[in-house]
C-alpha cells in the first residue's frame, strides 16, 4: 500500500467512496484515533491518510485530481 493523500477525514471518506466506485480498494488510516484508543496522543484530530495499492496509485491519483478540479 502507498499513501495517496492526507487530509480531513470528511474529504478522505469522499475520496474513498470515489475510488470504491472506480473499483479501487483503499485503506483509511487515522493515527489520532488509533493512538487515542491505545491511551496515547498522536496525530491531528479529524485528519487521516488514504492508502491505495501501488498498482492503482496512478489511476487513483488521477481520479482524485479530477474530482478536485470539479469542486473549484
NORURCOR-V548812 format. One record per residue. RES is the residue in one letter. PSI is psi in whole degrees, 0 to 359 (NA if undefined). OMEGA is omega in whole degrees, 0 to 359 (NA if undefined). D_FIRST is the distance of its C-alpha to the first C-alpha in whole Angstrom. Layout:
RES,PSI,OMEGA,D_FIRST / RES,PSI,OMEGA,D_FIRST
This chain:
X,146,182,0 / X,137,181,4 / X,125,181,7 / X,314,185,9 / X,154,176,12 / X,136,178,14 / X,190,180,17 / X,143,186,20 / X,327,179,19 / X,314,177,21 / X,317,181,19 / X,321,179,16 / X,321,177,17 / X,315,179,19 / X,319,179,16 / X,316,179,14 / X,318,177,17 / X,316,181,18 / X,321,178,14 / X,316,178,15 / X,333,178,19 / X,2,178,17 / X,20,180,16 / X,119,177,12 / X,144,179,10 / X,172,184,8 / X,132,174,8 / X,130,178,11 / X,119,181,11 / X,96,185,15 / X,324,181,16 / X,312,181,20 / X,318,180,20 / X,317,181,18 / X,321,180,21 / X,319,179,24 / X,330,181,23 / X,356,178,24 / X,14,179,26 / X,163,176,25 / X,115,181,25 / X,145,179,22 / X,182,180,20 / X,134,178,22 / X,138,178,23 / X,359,180,22 / X,154,182,19 / X,165,175,15 / X,148,175,11 / X,124,181,10 / X,145,174,6 / X,162,175,5 / X,142,183,4 / X,328,181,6 / X,341,179,9 / X,4,188,9 / X,310,183,9 / X,315,180,13 / X,316,180,14 / X,319,179,12 / X,318,179,14 / X,320,179,17 / X,315,180,17 / X,316,180,17 / X,317,179,19 / X,317,179,22 / X,315,181,22 / X,324,179,22 / X,326,183,25 / X,341,182,27 / X,4,179,27 / X,NA,NA,29
